[in-house]
Structure formats: structure tokens, C-alpha cells
């Protein structure tokens, strides 16, 4: 396998795709298998290409500390980047409050 990140080896993700990935990341926290099932369902409906689905599957197995930078690298436009920024800031706040 190459040394580049899994997110960067796939096609870029559109803002709607990024939104789905962020939802999958939330589900993963409580139900990892359900997140994978939902990814398969979204892929089956054509939301993600085969290579994107593989990269997302790998992303879902990454350490949460690495996910934000990997996902930002996959965004194809500023709308996707803004989704990642706003959601990750929210997640950081929730982690701080719970911690």
C-alpha cells in the first residue's frame, strides 16, 4: 500500500458526500458496524464510487485525532471544507465538555 493517506488516494469528495462522511463518523462512535452498514448502503445507492467507499472505510478505522486532516484533504471545494471545520469544532467542544 502506498504511503499517501487513504483519503488523498481516492477521488475528491463533494460537500454532500462530506456531510455523509461526517454523519458516518458520528455513528461510528457508538456503533462501528452500523457505520459500515450505512456506508455500504450509501455506496449501493451511488453516493460514493468504489474507490471513495474504500477510502472512507479506511478513514472510519483511523484514530479520531487523524480524521479531521484526512477528511480536509479529501474535500473538493470550500463548501466541503467548511462542513469539516464546523463539525470538527463542534466535536472538539463536545469532547472538552464531556472530558
C-alpha positions as CSV (number, residue, x, y, z in Angstrom):
1,X,0.0,0.0,0.0
2,X,1.3,3.5,-0.7
3,X,2.5,5.9,1.9
4,X,-0.1,8.6,1.0
5,X,-3.2,9.0,3.1
6,X,-6.2,6.9,2.2
7,X,-8.3,10.0,1.7
8,X,-5.9,11.5,-0.7
9,X,-5.7,8.4,-2.9
10,X,-9.5,8.5,-3.7
11,X,-11.4,11.0,-5.7
12,X,-12.2,14.2,-4.0
13,X,-15.5,14.4,-2.0
14,X,-18.2,16.9,-2.8
15,X,-19.9,18.8,0.1
16,X,-22.9,16.4,0.2
17,X,-20.5,13.5,0.3
18,X,-18.5,15.1,3.1
19,X,-21.8,15.6,5.0
20,X,-22.5,11.9,4.8
21,X,-19.0,11.0,5.9
22,X,-19.3,13.3,8.9
23,X,-22.6,11.5,9.8
24,X,-20.9,8.2,9.5
25,X,-18.1,9.3,11.8
26,X,-20.8,10.3,14.4
27,X,-22.4,6.9,14.1
28,X,-19.0,5.2,14.3
29,X,-18.6,6.5,17.9
30,X,-21.4,4.4,19.2
31,X,-22.0,1.7,16.6
32,X,-19.0,1.0,14.3
33,X,-20.7,-1.9,12.5
34,X,-23.8,0.3,11.8
35,X,-21.5,3.0,10.3
36,X,-20.0,0.4,7.9
37,X,-23.5,-0.8,7.0
38,X,-24.7,2.7,6.3
39,X,-21.6,3.3,4.1
40,X,-22.4,0.1,2.1
41,X,-26.0,1.4,1.7
42,X,-24.8,4.8,0.5
43,X,-22.3,3.2,-1.9
44,X,-25.0,0.9,-3.2
45,X,-27.2,3.9,-4.0
46,X,-24.3,5.6,-5.9
47,X,-23.4,8.2,-3.4
48,X,-19.7,7.1,-3.4
49,X,-17.6,5.5,-6.0
50,X,-15.9,2.2,-5.2
51,X,-12.6,3.9,-4.5
52,X,-14.2,6.6,-2.4
53,X,-16.0,3.9,-0.4
54,X,-12.8,2.1,0.2
55,X,-11.0,5.2,1.4
56,X,-14.0,6.1,3.7
57,X,-13.9,2.6,5.1
58,X,-10.2,3.1,6.0
59,X,-11.0,6.6,7.3
60,X,-13.6,5.1,9.7
61,X,-10.9,2.9,11.2
62,X,-8.5,5.7,11.8
63,X,-7.7,7.4,15.1
64,X,-10.1,10.2,15.7
65,X,-7.2,12.7,16.0
66,X,-6.2,12.0,12.4
67,X,-9.6,12.0,10.8
68,X,-10.0,15.8,10.5
69,X,-6.8,16.3,8.5
70,X,-7.5,13.3,6.3
71,X,-11.1,14.5,5.6
72,X,-10.0,18.0,4.9
73,X,-7.5,16.7,2.3
74,X,-10.4,14.9,0.5
75,X,-12.7,18.0,0.1
76,X,-13.1,19.1,-3.5
77,X,-14.3,22.6,-2.6
78,X,-14.7,25.3,0.1
79,X,-18.2,24.1,1.0
80,X,-16.9,20.7,2.0
81,X,-14.0,22.3,3.9
82,X,-16.5,24.5,5.8
83,X,-18.6,21.5,6.8
84,X,-15.5,19.7,8.1
85,X,-14.3,22.8,10.0
86,X,-17.7,23.5,11.6
87,X,-18.4,19.9,12.5
88,X,-14.9,19.2,13.9
89,X,-15.0,22.3,16.0
90,X,-18.4,21.2,17.4
91,X,-17.0,17.7,18.1
92,X,-14.0,19.2,19.9
93,X,-16.2,21.3,22.1
94,X,-18.3,18.3,22.9
95,X,-15.2,16.3,23.8
96,X,-14.0,19.1,26.0
97,X,-17.3,19.4,27.8
98,X,-17.6,15.6,28.4
99,X,-13.9,15.4,29.4
